[in-house]
Amino acid sequence: MIKKGLFILLVLCVLTFCTIGAILFTSTGLGLLITSISQASSGMLMVGQTTGTLARGWQLKNLRIQSEALTLSAGEISCSWHLMELFEGVFHINELAIEDVEVVLPEADEAPSTETGGMTELPSLVLPLDFVIEQFNLTNGVVKQNKRIEPLFQLQS
């Protein structure tokens, strides 16, 4: 009875490690993770294509995040980082590159109302990690409001 229980526990541990390994070290695992997050967000997050692996470096193409407060889309986001440094309490990103960003804000009369006179107060955030970003590239960005032709802000490079 005890041997059978230990064998089942061993099989569960092996399956768990294999699943985590597949998610971290295969492109299929990254795709399944992004698809699961998209489905769980009820359409708030949509990603066209994923490449790379979560453990080493990845690219997301045709990303779109939509909420009441804004719509954010990006042609491509790519990231390379050091997974093993998470065990040292450091979230270390070698390079984060974002291309063709568009942020669409609602009109002033459509914006969600807040009790602080239109200003949103962000909550305090304390994380158990240090963040290090060695290189950040933003190429071609625009911020605009709904139904307006002229952007509020535009970055071209």
N, C-alpha and C positions, 0 to 999 in steps of 0.2 A: 504494500500500500504506500509506504513512504518512498520507495524507489520509483513508483509510478508517478507520484506527485512531484518528485524532484525532476523526473524526465519531462513532464509537462511544463514545469517552470523553466527548465533549460531550453526547451523548444520555443516557448514564448519569448525568452530573452534573445535567442538567436534571431527569431523573426522580427523583433523590435529593432535590433541592431542592423539587420539587413534593410528594413524599411527606412530607417534614418539614413543609412549609407546611400540608398537609392535616391532619396530626396536631395541629399547634399551633393553627391558626386556624379549625377547623371543629368543630361539635358531633359530627359523624360520626367524625372523627378521634379525639376524646376517647373516644367510645363504643367504637371499635375497640381503642384502647389499653387501656382498663379491661377489656374482654372478653379480650384477649390475656393480660393479667396474671392475671386470674381463672383462665383455663385453665392457665396455666403454674404456678399455685400448687396445682394438683390439688384444688381445692375448699376450700382454706384461706381464700380471699377470695371473697366473693360481694357483688355490688352490684345492687340492683334497678333503678335508673334513674339516668342521667347527663344533666346539662344544662350548657350553657355551653361554653366553649372552654378548652383548657389554657393558652393564652397570656394570656388576660385574667382570667377568673374562671369557676369551675365549682361545681357542686353534685352531690353523690352522695347518693342516697336509699336507705334500707334496706341499709346497709352491714353486713356480718358478717365478722368475722375469727375463725377457730377454730383453736386449736392445743392441744397437750397441757397447756400451762401455763394457758390461759385462753380464754374466749370473749368477744369484744367485739362489741357491736352498737350501731349508731347510726341514729336515724331519718333524720337529715340532717346532712351536713357540707358547708359552703360555704366557699369561699376566693377571695379576690381578691388578686392579687399583681403585682409589677413584673418581667416577664420580662427586660427589657433590662438590669436591674441585675445579672443573673447574670454578664454580661460584665465587670462591675466588681468581681466577687468578693463580692457581697452578695445573699443570699436574703431579699428584702424582701416581707413579707406585710402588706397593708393591713388585712385583716380575716379572721379564722378563726373560724367559728361552728360549734358542734357541738350538736345537739339530741337529746334522748331517748337518752342513753348508758346502756348496761347492760354491766357487766363481771361475768362469772361465773367465780369461781375454783373449782378443785377442792377437795374436802374435804381436810383435813390428811393423812389416810391415803392419798388418791388422788394427792396432789401429787408431781410428779417429784422423786426424791431427788437430793441434791447431796452432794458430799464435804465441804462446809464447814459441816456441822451445820445444814442446812436453809436457809442463806442463799445467795443467788446473787450471785456477784461479776460485775459488769458489766465488759466489756472497755473499755479506754480507747479513745476515739474522737477522732481529729483530722481535722477537715474543712477544706478550703481555702476555705471560705466564711464570711462573717459572717452571722448570722441576726438579722433585725429583724422583730418582730411588733408592729404598732401597736395592734391591738385583738383580744382573744380573748374569745369568749363561750361559756360552757358552760351549757346550759339542761337541767334535769331529768336528773340522773345518779344512778345507783345501782350500788353494788358489793355483790355477795353471793356466798355459797358455794353450790355444788350442794346440792340437797335441803333447804335451809334456807328457811324462810318469811321470817324477819326479815332485812333487809339489814344488811350490815356498815357501810355508809355510804350516805347518801342526800342528794341535793341537789335542791331544788325551787325554781324561780324563775319 
